[in-house]
Amino acid sequence: MAIKHLRTAFASQYQPGQPARLRSGEPLQEPGGDYEALHKQMKRLFNSKPGKKYGRFSDALADSPFSAWLKDYLEDKQTFAALTDRLFGQWQELLSGCQEEFDGHLMVVHEALADQEVVYLILLETDGAMRFDGDQRLDSTDVLSLSRLNLALRVELDDWLGDQGGDNYLTLVHGRGTGEPGELFIRLCGFNNSVDVEKETLTFLDAVEAFAKSSAPEKAGEVRTRAYEFCKEQHALGEPVEIEALSSYLDEEQPQRFKEFASQNAELPDTGVLHPDHRKVKKLVRIAGSGGGLSLSFSSDLVNQAVYYDRDKDALTITRLPKALREQLQRYLESRET
């Protein structure tokens, strides 16, 4: 089984200023079955979540002792039950000072994969549902949401405790609208942001664009497309972009060509790893914009083939219209004429 240990706790804060309530479940070892299925779905949501942050544990252990507790557990100085008791206790304490109402299930998972071990902290959300009870009376209930994930942390244990060390062994999902509970979750995790995703996105885009322009004209579009595909695949796996792996993907015959070009023309991190935002990387293959009642999006390969831009007149000419768009225009004009 992939899951070595798992435990959940339900915490609620319905009256700000009053102590939060917490009910914890029993620690489970290799729970299998439905727990594996639930965790698999949460990982799928985690990997696909845009705007993730990357970092390391805070050095302020007095405020965020989770890293010290986790290390003691991994070194067999305390059990998983003791680790989660401490973690759940701190979560209850943090929520007791929260000025916003909150409820949710905190799930802690220690997962052992073939090539690595990871620990997840996941805030499970709930959705309302209707059902008939045993007397056929309509009743409302709460069920776990399998489509929403706004607060979660992943710890890459090998990267954290390995000889290489590093500053990017934590991955955080911190969705918008999580308010004060979201900030408290970050404190619970002891997360310290160490990666400027926006800067690394620009570095990635500039390096790929410069490499594409240096390639033969007929190959430039292929370079951009393959770079975007590689980035998208890594995002689906929840993994960053390794420059060496990308270089091999872009040119199998000369696998070091892009890596050497990028190292000379871009400020790459010493790790050789970038964390680009896959949503912005899409600019490599698509041109899009909206405003003033107009919204346009088309493949960059169509520029000067089916889409022509006149800089002097600031005008765009589009040929080879999509069939559906052409039919809509014709119907609209016919209705106006009648």
Disulfide bonds with the S-S distance in Angstrom:
none
